Amino acid sequence: MRAYDPWKRRWLNVELNLPEQKEGLVACPTFFDMHTHVRLNGQEDYDSLEKAAIAGGFGAVLIQPNTNPELDNVDVLDAHLRLAQNKVVDFYWSVSLFGELEPDGKRTLCYSNDGIEYDTIKILNAFKRKRPHLVLDHSQMHELGGFFYEATPIDAPKRPICSEAVSIFRNVMFGLECGFKKFHIQHVSTKLSIETIEYLRKYAKVSCEVTPHHLFFNMNDVKNTNFKINPPLGTEHDRKALLEAVERDVIGVFATDHAPHAEKPDNFEKAPFGTSGIEIAFSAFYTATNRLEKTIEKLTVAPRKVLGIEGAFDPDNVTVIDPNFEWTVDTKKFHSKGKNCVFDGTKLKGRVVGVKRSGRWVYWDGEFFLDET
């Protein structure tokens, strides 16, 4: 069958011994999500996350540190390592920029401030205390508050739309002054942020990612608390600028920011931030861009390169997709415990059909083949 090798940017003919022969299928390396959340409080655990990730075509994910308790010390990390062992999905972790851990380059790959409130003094002091490593930066002026950007037609607290770009500039410059050289800006949401990142690349190695929801929706699409996400949705002008930045490869990585919640209140004040999306990420990215090779590249080789993980096309570890299949998202069918998805009811193109790990099919057409030991 046809397979795309994103490392060499070429199509191959490979023999994969599919469980079932279907027309029009293509293969690629398993996806890598470098922005995933796990809950461990009766909501998304490693068992449900494993199934959700596999159903989405992901063979590896990077967990963010805003767990409860926070991923900031050895005891918490050891607990995660135990819970995630013997899984088909390769789990990696980012450690809190504000804690006592440092990345080891094996399972803990970088620092992150994602999901952790901080102000200007706290972020500066964190950079001063830490030895330089890659930093995943959730760029936010937390002291400003606000659930949505100004001009969003929702009666709820707002924040200036320029605040993300201001935080990007502040955090990268603080890091540079303290000896840090590699930064990855998470879930970019505005045109001004893209322009800020391009400017900062004169001084530092700054990569960035975008989520499927920021490519697909704008602030006028907000209709319920599932759309309370962080960062908020920008304007249509911002959305188009993000798509253009993807096309120019200014945005290098596609990431889900999979933020599952078992239940979201209807009240915007009480509802937590986040949308569940790891199961539909490929389809959403592909539908938004209509670029199959680029979607594969930004879900496979791009995040691995940012994180310093080497790779090559391996027919024993592939995701099989049907790029022509059209379907409508139904969150009731999610394997994730988080049904809070902004794409619920949205028609998408392309779907994940199967996943092969270590030479063994672990998922095919909605059915899992996982070891229960």
C-alpha positions, 0 to 999 in steps of 0.5 A: 500500500502507499505510505508517506515518509515525512522524514524524507518527504516521499511516498513509498510502497510498503507491505503491512499485512492489513487486517482488512483490505480497503480501497484508498487507505494510506499509511504514515508513522504514528502521530506524536502529540506534544500537548496532552493532559491527564487528570487522575481524579476520576476523569481521564486516566492513563487507561482511557487516554491510551485508548483515546490516543490510539483511536486518534492515531497517536503512538506517543504523547507528552503529558503536561505538568498541571496534574493534581498534584502538580508534576513538580517532584520525584514522588509525583513523577514516579506515580505517573511512571507506574501508572503509564507502564506497559502501555502501547502508547509511549508516554513522555512528560514535561515537568513544571518550570516551577518545581524541583525536577529537571528534564532527564532527556529520556522520559521527561523531555522539557519544562512547561508552565502549561496550566499553571498560573504565574505572574511576571515575577514568578516566571522570571524567578523560575528562569533564574533558578533553572538550568537551561532546557527546552521550555514549552511556554503557555503564554498568558498574562494571568494577572489580567484574567478573562475567559475570552478575548475582547469582542467575543459575543459572550457575556463573560470576563474578557482579556485583551487579544494582544495579551498572548503576544505580550506574554510570548515576548516577555517570557522568551526575553526573560528566558534568554536573559537567564541563558535559555535558548530553546522555546516552544510556544504552545497553542498560538491563537492570534496573528500578532503572536505569529508576528511576535514569534517571527521577530523573536527568531532573530534572537532565539530558537523559537518553535510553535504549535497550533491546535485544531480548534484554533484553525477551525473556529473563531470567536463568533462560533462560541455557543456553549461552555465547551468553547471555553478554551485557553487561549480563547478563540481569536477573530476570523482574521486571526484564524486565517493568519494561523492557516497562512502561518501553517502554509508557510511553516512558521507554525511547525507543529500540530498539537491537540491540547487534549484537555478532557473533563468528565462534565462541564457546567453550563455556566461560563464562570464555573466551567473549566477551560479545555476541549477534548480532541485527541481522537479527532485531531487528524481529521480536524487538521486535515479538514482545516488545511486540506493538505495531507502531507503537511498534516502528516508532517506536523503530527509526526516528524515535527514534534519529534524534532522539537523534542529531540527525538530521532526517528525514521519510517518504520513499517512496524509502527504506523497509522493507517488513514482513509483520507477520503472518508467523511463523517460527523463527530459524535462525542458519545462515541469517544473512548476518552472520558472527556466528552467536552469537544467543540467539534461535536456535530461537526462534519470532518474529512479523513479518519484513522482506520488502524494503528500498528505498534511494534509489528502488531495491530493494536487498533483497527476500524474501531476495535482494540487489540490490547494486552490486558496484562 
